[in-house]
């Protein structure tokens, strides 16, 4: 895909705005998951603002593409991109995690327009995405299913059950993205539960495997296009990312997995993202 400079500039501008929204909402809530939200921004921005067939005015439009945020704790990133896409006002983002707000700590499909699956218990999103992809095939529909997994989540057994099922049913309308920032709440994933050789494992389970810089729109979009062209296999795009991307004191720090910035830290982060 020849990514036009104007399109790339627009996506990069949107990604900066989404990162600022993430910091503002988590800072206002006083709790949340900024690190893994910031690392997933480019993938979500590319999907919602360039790739997916959607109509925010009709969240339940039957022909829409589906997205599942399997790493549900990165909800701030999903909420920010949904607001940017027009599913609800950006002003609502600061209600994150407040009593009565639809924007809870993990996505709720019954309360937030545009959320296809309630997630939070890690390991389950890929199974749900497999079911959606099978449903599309049974309906002879051409919409596609996208799912974002965390690298720590990759340790869950259910992920590999779903991976086997997706390959068994040859779900070539399913594309998974793995946010490979190499850190989870307890520290480096290689120390907690080493996933390597990661690409070889997914290949052994029957998947078409691609690898990209997860902050490079050109690489993300080229890989997404390549995945669409594959027949008879599901695809996974391993996205090499930086936890806390864009905020110097959060980058590559496991401590910011599930900790909100204070008022001074929020202002410092927003200044860096200006």
Residue pairs with C-beta under 8 A, 6 or more apart in sequence:
1 218
1 221
1 222
1 225
3 217
3 218
3 221
3 222
7 50
8 217
8 218
10 49
11 42
11 45
11 46
11 49
11 50
11 217
12 217
14 45
14 49
14 84
15 41
15 42
15 45
16 246
16 273
17 84
18 41
18 44
18 45
18 77
18 80
18 81
18 84
19 38
19 41
19 245
19 246
19 247
19 273
20 270
20 273
20 274
21 76
21 80
21 83
21 84
21 90
21 93
22 34
22 37
22 38
22 41
22 76
22 77
22 80
23 34
23 247
23 261
23 266
23 269
23 270
23 273
24 93
24 94
24 266
24 270
25 32
25 76
25 79
25 80
25 93
25 94
25 96
25 103
26 32
26 33
26 34
26 37
26 76
26 96
26 260
26 261
27 260
27 261
27 262
27 263
27 265
27 266
27 269
28 94
28 96
29 96
29 97
29 98
29 260
30 260
31 97
31 105
31 258
31 260
32 75
32 76
32 96
32 97
32 105
32 258
32 260
33 73
33 74
33 75
33 76
33 257
33 258
34 76
34 244
34 247
34 250
34 256
34 259
34 260
34 261
35 181
35 183
35 243
35 244
35 250
35 253
35 254
35 256
35 257
35 258
36 71
36 73
36 74
36 150
36 179
36 181
36 243
36 257
37 74
37 75
37 76
37 77
37 80
38 77
38 243
38 244
38 245
38 246
38 247
38 250
39 179
39 181
39 214
39 241
39 242
39 243
39 244
39 245
40 71
40 74
40 77
40 148
40 179
40 214
40 241
41 77
41 81
41 245
41 246
42 214
42 215
42 216
42 217
42 220
42 239
42 241
43 148
43 177
43 179
43 214
43 220
43 239
44 77
44 78
44 81
44 148
45 81
45 84
45 217
46 217
46 220
46 221
46 224
47 67
47 146
47 224
48 54
48 67
48 81
48 82
48 84
48 85
49 81
49 84
49 85
50 221
51 65
51 146
51 221
51 224
52 64
52 65
52 67
52 144
52 146
53 63
53 64
53 65
53 143
54 61
54 64
54 65
54 85
54 114
55 61
55 64
56 85
56 86
56 87
56 113
56 114
57 86
58 64
59 87
59 113
59 114
62 141
63 141
63 142
63 143
64 143
65 143
65 144
65 145
65 146
66 116
66 129
66 132
66 143
66 144
66 145
66 146
67 116
67 145
67 146
67 147
67 148
68 116
68 117
68 119
68 125
68 126
68 128
68 129
68 132
68 145
68 146
68 147
68 148
69 75
69 78
69 107
69 115
69 117
69 119
69 125
69 147
69 148
70 119
70 122
70 123
70 124
70 125
70 126
70 128
70 129
70 147
70 148
70 149
70 150
70 153
71 119
71 122
71 125
71 148
71 149
71 150
71 153
71 179
72 106
72 107
72 118
72 119
72 120
72 121
72 122
72 125
73 105
73 106
73 120
73 258
74 148
74 150
74 179
75 103
75 104
75 105
75 106
75 107
76 96
78 107
78 115
79 93
79 96
79 103
79 107
79 112
80 93
82 88
82 112
82 113
82 114
82 115
83 89
83 90
83 92
83 93
84 90
85 114
87 112
87 113
87 114
88 112
88 113
88 114
92 101
92 102
92 103
93 103
95 101
95 102
95 103
96 103
96 105
97 103
97 104
97 105
102 108
102 111
102 112
103 112
104 111
105 120
106 118
106 119
106 120
107 115
107 117
107 118
107 119
107 120
108 115
108 118
109 115
109 116
109 117
109 118
110 118
116 132
117 125
117 128
117 129
119 125
119 128
122 150
122 152
122 153
122 156
123 153
123 156
123 157
123 158
123 159
124 158
125 147
125 148
125 149
126 147
126 149
126 158
126 159
126 162
126 163
126 166
126 176
127 158
127 161
127 162
127 165
128 147
129 145
129 146
129 147
129 162
129 174
129 176
130 162
130 165
130 166
130 169
130 171
130 174
132 145
133 144
133 145
133 166
133 169
133 171
133 173
133 174
133 234
134 169
134 171
136 142
136 143
136 144
136 145
136 173
137 169
137 171
137 173
142 173
143 173
144 173
144 174
144 175
144 228
145 171
145 173
145 174
145 175
146 174
146 175
146 176
146 177
147 174
147 175
147 176
147 177
148 176
148 177
148 179
149 159
149 176
149 177
149 178
149 179
150 178
150 179
150 184
151 178
151 179
151 180
151 181
151 182
151 184
151 189
151 195
152 183
152 184
152 185
152 189
152 192
153 159
154 178
154 189
154 195
154 198
155 189
155 192
155 193
155 195
160 205
163 202
163 205
163 206
163 207
163 234
164 205
164 206
166 174
166 206
166 207
166 234
167 205
167 206
167 207
167 233
167 234
168 206
170 232
170 233
170 234
171 234
172 230
172 231
172 232
172 233
172 234
172 235
174 234
174 235
175 224
175 227
175 228
175 234
175 235
175 236
175 237
176 207
176 234
176 235
176 236
176 237
177 214
177 236
177 237
177 239
178 198
178 236
178 237
178 238
178 239
179 214
179 239
179 241
180 198
180 214
180 238
180 239
180 240
180 241
181 241
181 242
181 243
182 188
182 189
182 190
182 243
183 189
183 243
183 252
183 253
183 254
183 257
184 192
184 254
184 257
185 254
185 257
185 258
186 192
186 254
187 254
188 254
189 195
190 196
195 201
198 238
199 209
199 211
199 238
202 209
202 236
202 238
203 209
206 233
206 234
207 233
207 234
207 235
207 236
208 227
208 230
208 233
208 234
208 235
208 236
209 235
209 236
209 238
210 223
210 226
210 227
210 235
210 236
210 237
210 238
211 237
211 238
211 240
212 219
212 220
212 222
212 223
212 237
212 238
212 239
212 240
213 219
213 239
213 240
214 220
214 239
214 240
214 241
215 241
215 242
215 245
220 237
220 239
223 237
224 237
226 235
227 235
227 237
242 251
242 252
243 250
243 251
243 252
243 253
243 254
243 256
243 257
244 250
244 251
244 252
244 253
244 256
245 251
246 272
246 273
247 269
247 272
247 273
248 272
249 265
249 268
249 269
250 256
250 261
250 269
261 268
261 269
